[in-house]
Amino acid sequence: MTGRKVKTGTGELAQALMAGDRRALAQAITLVESAKASDRERAEALLSALLPRTGKAKRVGISGAPGAGKSTFIEAFGRHLTSQKLKIAVLAVDPSSRRSGGSILGDKTRMETLARDPLAFIRPSPAGATLGGVARRTREAMLLAEAFGFDVVIVETVGVGQSETAVADMVDLFVLLVSPGGGDDLQGIKRGVMELADLLIVTKADGDLAKAANRAASDYHGAMHLMRPKYKSLYAEVLKVSAVEGKGIAEAWIAMKDFHAALSKAGQLADLRREQSRRWFWSEVQAVLTDEITNDPKAAAEAERIEADVIKGKALPYAAARELIWQFRS
């Protein structure tokens, strides 16, 4: 990489990104994450120019409760992929500080070896106020990573009890990591999250936890097969992994590739991505509408008045929302 400064023009930025300039990719992600109106216009122009180059990567979501070993697994997994000359991007969404809004864990410090790999790219972003364990612009960052030419794009979610539906709605494969515990593994995780999983991985299957990992894997295997599969005749697999010892990493990648290939062959991958685009569109409709009301002084004042009535119990939220939209339209 050269030491030149990346051009700020949208066209020049797109060209630099497609040419493999990692600084251009970082700058592009910063641009799409910006809340400034002027930056949003440039971000939309950039994404529109790059859209034809997107869609070729395998999109993988990885989630799990704090302590499940997400970063440790991703680093070992990422190094396995780069050893096969595959390029990997990790969009790691960290819990946000309520005061500054910034990330508080910093995945680059927890994946030091992978962060130095020339075939890998790690980008931590704060979750902010967005629910679902992902940042609002994660989808757009994923498109930028695809346009750059990464073979695999991983979205690592917050994993702090929020609904993980959001990440499942933007990836091809949702991987759930669980750590072996004291026999209460199944009680310690919500059924809804398990139903989202396309692959469940029991981590830390080594040392003193090896036997517990075996029991947990057996329990989860039985539980997963009692659930209705997301896709016809395609059940979620349960694997054991030791990221420290490097055991099960290759098998996890094979399972992901096989699952992805099965979805593609059946035409379900294309259907999945179309449905995800549809949901993304409607989520943006809601977000844009909220922004428009907030940024319009008259509408914002009216919204504040109606909101006060709802808080005082003088109006139903649905009726109040309908009144606000009606007044905004007029």
RALINGI-V808636 format. One record per residue. N is the residue number from 0. RES is the residue in three letters. PSI is psi in whole degrees, -180 to 180 (none if undefined). Layout:
BEGIN
n=N res=RES psi=PSI
n=N res=RES psi=PSI
END
This chain:
BEGIN
n=0 res=MET psi=138
n=1 res=THR psi=169
n=2 res=GLY psi=12
n=3 res=ARG psi=156
n=4 res=LYS psi=135
n=5 res=VAL psi=137
n=6 res=LYS psi=149
n=7 res=THR psi=-13
n=8 res=GLY psi=144
n=9 res=THR psi=-47
n=10 res=GLY psi=-43
n=11 res=GLU psi=-38
n=12 res=LEU psi=-42
n=13 res=ALA psi=-43
n=14 res=GLN psi=-42
n=15 res=ALA psi=-40
n=16 res=LEU psi=-47
n=17 res=MET psi=-22
n=18 res=ALA psi=-2
n=19 res=GLY psi=20
n=20 res=ASP psi=108
n=21 res=ARG psi=-31
n=22 res=ARG psi=-34
n=23 res=ALA psi=-38
n=24 res=LEU psi=-45
n=25 res=ALA psi=-41
n=26 res=GLN psi=-38
n=27 res=ALA psi=-40
n=28 res=ILE psi=-40
n=29 res=THR psi=-40
n=30 res=LEU psi=-47
n=31 res=VAL psi=-21
n=32 res=GLU psi=-13
n=33 res=SER psi=143
n=34 res=ALA psi=-2
n=35 res=LYS psi=138
n=36 res=ALA psi=-42
n=37 res=SER psi=-37
n=38 res=ASP psi=-34
n=39 res=ARG psi=-39
n=40 res=GLU psi=-43
n=41 res=ARG psi=-38
n=42 res=ALA psi=-41
n=43 res=GLU psi=-39
n=44 res=ALA psi=-41
n=45 res=LEU psi=-48
n=46 res=LEU psi=-38
n=47 res=SER psi=-39
n=48 res=ALA psi=-32
n=49 res=LEU psi=-12
n=50 res=LEU psi=-41
n=51 res=PRO psi=-19
n=52 res=ARG psi=4
n=53 res=THR psi=169
n=54 res=GLY psi=-2
n=55 res=LYS psi=-14
n=56 res=ALA psi=159
n=57 res=LYS psi=125
n=58 res=ARG psi=119
n=59 res=VAL psi=127
n=60 res=GLY psi=135
n=61 res=ILE psi=126
n=62 res=SER psi=170
n=63 res=GLY psi=156
n=64 res=ALA psi=156
n=65 res=PRO psi=133
n=66 res=GLY psi=-6
n=67 res=ALA psi=-15
n=68 res=GLY psi=34
n=69 res=LYS psi=-51
n=70 res=SER psi=-40
n=71 res=THR psi=-43
n=72 res=PHE psi=-46
n=73 res=ILE psi=-38
n=74 res=GLU psi=-47
n=75 res=ALA psi=-41
n=76 res=PHE psi=-45
n=77 res=GLY psi=-41
n=78 res=ARG psi=-33
n=79 res=HIS psi=-42
n=80 res=LEU psi=-45
n=81 res=THR psi=-26
n=82 res=SER psi=-20
n=83 res=GLN psi=14
n=84 res=LYS psi=24
n=85 res=LEU psi=143
n=86 res=LYS psi=132
n=87 res=ILE psi=135
n=88 res=ALA psi=134
n=89 res=VAL psi=115
n=90 res=LEU psi=97
n=91 res=ALA psi=115
n=92 res=VAL psi=116
n=93 res=ASP psi=155
n=94 res=PRO psi=148
n=95 res=SER psi=146
n=96 res=SER psi=131
n=97 res=ARG psi=-23
n=98 res=ARG psi=-50
n=99 res=SER psi=-21
n=100 res=GLY psi=0
n=101 res=GLY psi=166
n=102 res=SER psi=147
n=103 res=ILE psi=-7
n=104 res=LEU psi=-42
n=105 res=GLY psi=84
n=106 res=ASP psi=-25
n=107 res=LYS psi=-30
n=108 res=THR psi=-19
n=109 res=ARG psi=-5
n=110 res=MET psi=54
n=111 res=GLU psi=-43
n=112 res=THR psi=-47
n=113 res=LEU psi=-35
n=114 res=ALA psi=-25
n=115 res=ARG psi=-6
n=116 res=ASP psi=126
n=117 res=PRO psi=-16
n=118 res=LEU psi=3
n=119 res=ALA psi=154
n=120 res=PHE psi=125
n=121 res=ILE psi=128
n=122 res=ARG psi=104
n=123 res=PRO psi=139
n=124 res=SER psi=145
n=125 res=PRO psi=141
n=126 res=ALA psi=-27
n=127 res=GLY psi=-141
n=128 res=ALA psi=4
n=129 res=THR psi=132
n=130 res=LEU psi=167
n=131 res=GLY psi=5
n=132 res=GLY psi=13
n=133 res=VAL psi=160
n=134 res=ALA psi=157
n=135 res=ARG psi=-33
n=136 res=ARG psi=18
n=137 res=THR psi=-40
n=138 res=ARG psi=-42
n=139 res=GLU psi=-38
n=140 res=ALA psi=-36
n=141 res=MET psi=-40
n=142 res=LEU psi=-39
n=143 res=LEU psi=-41
n=144 res=ALA psi=-37
n=145 res=GLU psi=-43
n=146 res=ALA psi=-30
n=147 res=PHE psi=-29
n=148 res=GLY psi=17
n=149 res=PHE psi=143
n=150 res=ASP psi=-34
n=151 res=VAL psi=131
n=152 res=VAL psi=119
n=153 res=ILE psi=133
n=154 res=VAL psi=110
n=155 res=GLU psi=121
n=156 res=THR psi=167
n=157 res=VAL psi=-49
n=158 res=GLY psi=44
n=159 res=VAL psi=33
n=160 res=GLY psi=-7
n=161 res=GLN psi=160
n=162 res=SER psi=133
n=163 res=GLU psi=11
n=164 res=THR psi=-35
n=165 res=ALA psi=-44
n=166 res=VAL psi=-35
n=167 res=ALA psi=-24
n=168 res=ASP psi=6
n=169 res=MET psi=1
n=170 res=VAL psi=165
n=171 res=ASP psi=-30
n=172 res=LEU psi=125
n=173 res=PHE psi=117
n=174 res=VAL psi=126
n=175 res=LEU psi=124
n=176 res=LEU psi=134
n=177 res=VAL psi=147
n=178 res=SER psi=146
n=179 res=PRO psi=137
n=180 res=GLY psi=-148
n=181 res=GLY psi=35
n=182 res=GLY psi=-4
n=183 res=ASP psi=27
n=184 res=ASP psi=-49
n=185 res=LEU psi=-31
n=186 res=GLN psi=-18
n=187 res=GLY psi=4
n=188 res=ILE psi=143
n=189 res=LYS psi=142
n=190 res=ARG psi=-38
n=191 res=GLY psi=-39
n=192 res=VAL psi=-39
n=193 res=MET psi=-35
n=194 res=GLU psi=-22
n=195 res=LEU psi=-23
n=196 res=ALA psi=133
n=197 res=ASP psi=-21
n=198 res=LEU psi=129
n=199 res=LEU psi=127
n=200 res=ILE psi=123
n=201 res=VAL psi=118
n=202 res=THR psi=175
n=203 res=LYS psi=34
n=204 res=ALA psi=65
n=205 res=ASP psi=166
n=206 res=GLY psi=-136
n=207 res=ASP psi=-19
n=208 res=LEU psi=1
n=209 res=ALA psi=-47
n=210 res=LYS psi=-40
n=211 res=ALA psi=-37
n=212 res=ALA psi=-40
n=213 res=ASN psi=-44
n=214 res=ARG psi=-44
n=215 res=ALA psi=-43
n=216 res=ALA psi=-41
n=217 res=SER psi=-43
n=218 res=ASP psi=-45
n=219 res=TYR psi=-36
n=220 res=HIS psi=-44
n=221 res=GLY psi=-41
n=222 res=ALA psi=-42
n=223 res=MET psi=-35
n=224 res=HIS psi=-10
n=225 res=LEU psi=-13
n=226 res=MET psi=153
n=227 res=ARG psi=126
n=228 res=PRO psi=148
n=229 res=LYS psi=-36
n=230 res=TYR psi=141
n=231 res=LYS psi=129
n=232 res=SER psi=24
n=233 res=LEU psi=92
n=234 res=TYR psi=149
n=235 res=ALA psi=136
n=236 res=GLU psi=151
n=237 res=VAL psi=124
n=238 res=LEU psi=161
n=239 res=LYS psi=141
n=240 res=VAL psi=142
n=241 res=SER psi=102
n=242 res=ALA psi=-32
n=243 res=VAL psi=-43
n=244 res=GLU psi=-7
n=245 res=GLY psi=14
n=246 res=LYS psi=134
n=247 res=GLY psi=-8
n=248 res=ILE psi=-49
n=249 res=ALA psi=-41
n=250 res=GLU psi=-36
n=251 res=ALA psi=-42
n=252 res=TRP psi=-40
n=253 res=ILE psi=-43
n=254 res=ALA psi=-41
n=255 res=MET psi=-45
n=256 res=LYS psi=-42
n=257 res=ASP psi=-42
n=258 res=PHE psi=-44
n=259 res=HIS psi=-43
n=260 res=ALA psi=-39
n=261 res=ALA psi=-41
n=262 res=LEU psi=-44
n=263 res=SER psi=-44
n=264 res=LYS psi=-36
n=265 res=ALA psi=-4
n=266 res=GLY psi=4
n=267 res=GLN psi=-25
n=268 res=LEU psi=-44
n=269 res=ALA psi=-41
n=270 res=ASP psi=-42
n=271 res=LEU psi=-47
n=272 res=ARG psi=-35
n=273 res=ARG psi=-43
n=274 res=GLU psi=-37
n=275 res=GLN psi=-40
n=276 res=SER psi=-39
n=277 res=ARG psi=-45
n=278 res=ARG psi=-37
n=279 res=TRP psi=-44
n=280 res=PHE psi=-49
n=281 res=TRP psi=-31
n=282 res=SER psi=-36
n=283 res=GLU psi=-34
n=284 res=VAL psi=-47
n=285 res=GLN psi=-43
n=286 res=ALA psi=-43
n=287 res=VAL psi=-41
n=288 res=LEU psi=-42
n=289 res=THR psi=-43
n=290 res=ASP psi=-43
n=291 res=GLU psi=-43
n=292 res=ILE psi=-43
n=293 res=THR psi=-37
n=294 res=ASN psi=-8
n=295 res=ASP psi=114
n=296 res=PRO psi=-46
n=297 res=LYS psi=-46
n=298 res=ALA psi=-38
n=299 res=ALA psi=-40
n=300 res=ALA psi=-41
n=301 res=GLU psi=-39
n=302 res=ALA psi=-39
n=303 res=GLU psi=-39
n=304 res=ARG psi=-47
n=305 res=ILE psi=-38
n=306 res=GLU psi=-40
n=307 res=ALA psi=-38
n=308 res=ASP psi=-39
n=309 res=VAL psi=-44
n=310 res=ILE psi=-36
n=311 res=LYS psi=-5
n=312 res=GLY psi=17
n=313 res=LYS psi=-11
n=314 res=ALA psi=147
n=315 res=LEU psi=140
n=316 res=PRO psi=-44
n=317 res=TYR psi=-47
n=318 res=ALA psi=-39
n=319 res=ALA psi=-42
n=320 res=ALA psi=-42
n=321 res=ARG psi=-40
n=322 res=GLU psi=-42
n=323 res=LEU psi=-46
n=324 res=ILE psi=-40
n=325 res=TRP psi=-43
n=326 res=GLN psi=-36
n=327 res=PHE psi=-37
n=328 res=ARG psi=-34
n=329 res=SER psi=none
END
